[in-house]
Amino acid sequence: MVSQITRGIKISVLTSFEGTYFKNYKIHFAFSYEITIENQSKDSVQLTSRHWEIIDSLNDVEIVDGEGIIGKKPVLKPGEFHTYSSGCLLSSPYGAMKGHFNMINFTSTKTFKVIVPTFKLCAPFALN
């Protein structure tokens, strides 16, 4: 698990290799990840959008920007947390993801970025 705190918001990530399959005549490596967003600040906040950089060991980079997370824009009061699961496909058995969540602080009405730490995606058979 990797974790990082930005402005009182703690992001924790767990990853898992889900297997391989063929799509469009090409092998893909499927990974899932579970992200927990914990509000350790004294203000209520809302996640509004996300930015991902998905990198595989073949140096392919995919940028993904979007509203919310899996169709939701969670509001977190102090001490609350939100956990969700998602996934991605890589063209190789090893890669990583990093990014950030855009959030709004309801007390100050200011927006801010919460860093999602770089997390590795690795098929077990790819390890020495």
C-alpha positions as CSV (number, residue, x, y, z in Angstrom):
1,M,0.0,0.0,0.0
2,V,1.2,3.5,-0.7
3,S,-0.2,6.6,1.0
4,Q,0.3,10.4,0.9
5,I,-1.3,13.3,2.6
6,T,-1.9,16.6,0.8
7,R,-3.5,19.5,2.7
8,G,-5.1,17.1,5.3
9,I,-6.4,14.7,2.7
10,K,-4.9,11.2,2.9
11,I,-4.9,9.0,-0.2
12,S,-4.1,5.3,0.2
13,V,-3.9,2.9,-2.7
14,L,-3.9,-1.0,-2.9
15,T,-3.4,-2.7,-6.2
16,S,-4.0,-6.2,-7.6
17,F,-3.2,-8.1,-10.8
18,E,-6.4,-9.5,-12.3
19,G,-5.1,-11.6,-15.2
20,T,-4.4,-11.4,-18.9
21,Y,-6.7,-11.5,-21.9
22,F,-6.8,-10.8,-25.6
23,K,-8.5,-7.7,-27.0
24,N,-8.2,-6.5,-30.6
25,Y,-5.7,-9.3,-31.3
26,K,-3.4,-8.0,-28.6
27,I,-2.6,-9.3,-25.1
28,H,-3.6,-7.0,-22.2
29,F,-2.7,-7.1,-18.5
30,A,-5.6,-6.2,-16.2
31,F,-5.0,-4.5,-12.9
32,S,-7.4,-3.3,-10.2
33,Y,-6.8,-0.7,-7.6
34,E,-8.6,0.4,-4.5
35,I,-8.3,4.0,-3.3
36,T,-9.3,5.4,0.1
37,I,-9.7,9.1,0.5
38,E,-9.6,10.2,4.1
39,N,-10.4,13.7,5.3
40,Q,-8.0,14.4,8.1
41,S,-8.5,18.2,7.9
42,K,-10.9,20.4,9.9
43,D,-13.0,21.4,6.8
44,S,-15.5,19.6,4.7
45,V,-14.3,18.9,1.1
46,Q,-15.7,17.6,-2.1
47,L,-13.9,15.7,-4.9
48,T,-14.8,17.3,-8.2
49,S,-12.5,15.7,-10.8
50,R,-9.5,13.5,-11.4
51,H,-6.4,13.4,-13.5
52,W,-4.4,10.1,-14.2
53,E,-1.2,9.3,-16.0
54,I,-1.1,5.6,-16.7
55,I,2.4,4.4,-17.8
56,D,3.5,0.9,-18.8
57,S,7.0,-0.5,-19.2
58,L,6.8,0.0,-22.9
59,N,6.7,3.8,-22.3
60,D,3.1,4.1,-23.4
61,V,1.4,6.9,-21.4
62,E,-2.3,7.3,-21.3
63,I,-3.8,10.5,-19.8
64,V,-7.3,10.3,-18.3
65,D,-9.2,13.3,-17.1
66,G,-12.7,13.2,-15.9
67,E,-15.4,14.4,-13.6
68,G,-15.6,12.8,-10.2
69,I,-14.6,9.2,-9.6
70,I,-16.7,6.3,-11.0
71,G,-19.6,8.6,-11.5
72,K,-19.5,10.2,-8.0
73,K,-18.3,13.4,-6.4
74,P,-18.0,12.5,-2.8
75,V,-18.3,15.0,0.0
76,L,-16.2,14.3,3.0
77,K,-16.7,15.9,6.4
78,P,-13.8,16.0,8.8
79,G,-12.9,12.4,9.8
80,E,-14.8,10.8,7.0
81,F,-13.4,8.6,4.2
82,H,-14.5,7.3,0.9
83,T,-13.2,4.1,-0.7
84,Y,-13.7,3.0,-4.3
85,S,-12.3,0.4,-6.7
86,S,-11.4,0.7,-10.4
87,G,-9.0,-0.7,-12.9
88,C,-6.9,-0.3,-16.0
89,L,-5.3,-2.3,-18.8
90,L,-1.7,-2.2,-19.7
91,S,0.1,-3.5,-22.8
92,S,2.9,-4.9,-20.6
93,P,3.0,-6.8,-17.3
94,Y,4.5,-3.9,-15.4
95,G,3.6,-0.2,-15.1
96,A,2.5,2.5,-12.8
97,M,-0.2,5.2,-12.2
98,K,-0.1,8.6,-10.7
99,G,-2.3,11.7,-10.7
100,H,-4.3,14.0,-8.6
101,F,-7.9,14.8,-7.5
102,N,-9.3,18.3,-7.8
103,M,-11.2,19.2,-4.6
104,I,-13.1,22.1,-3.2
105,N,-12.9,23.2,0.4
106,F,-16.4,24.2,1.6
107,T,-15.1,26.6,4.3
108,S,-12.8,28.7,2.1
109,T,-14.6,27.9,-1.2
110,K,-11.1,27.4,-2.8
111,T,-10.2,24.5,-5.0
112,F,-7.0,22.5,-4.5
113,K,-5.2,19.5,-5.8
114,V,-4.7,16.3,-3.8
115,I,-1.8,14.2,-5.0
116,V,-2.3,10.5,-5.7
117,P,1.1,9.0,-5.1
118,T,2.7,6.9,-7.8
119,F,1.6,3.3,-7.4
120,K,3.1,0.3,-9.2
121,L,1.1,-2.2,-11.2
122,C,3.0,-5.5,-11.6
123,A,2.0,-9.0,-12.6
124,P,3.5,-11.5,-10.1
125,F,5.2,-13.5,-12.9
126,A,7.1,-10.3,-13.9
127,L,9.0,-10.1,-10.6
128,N,12.4,-11.7,-10.1
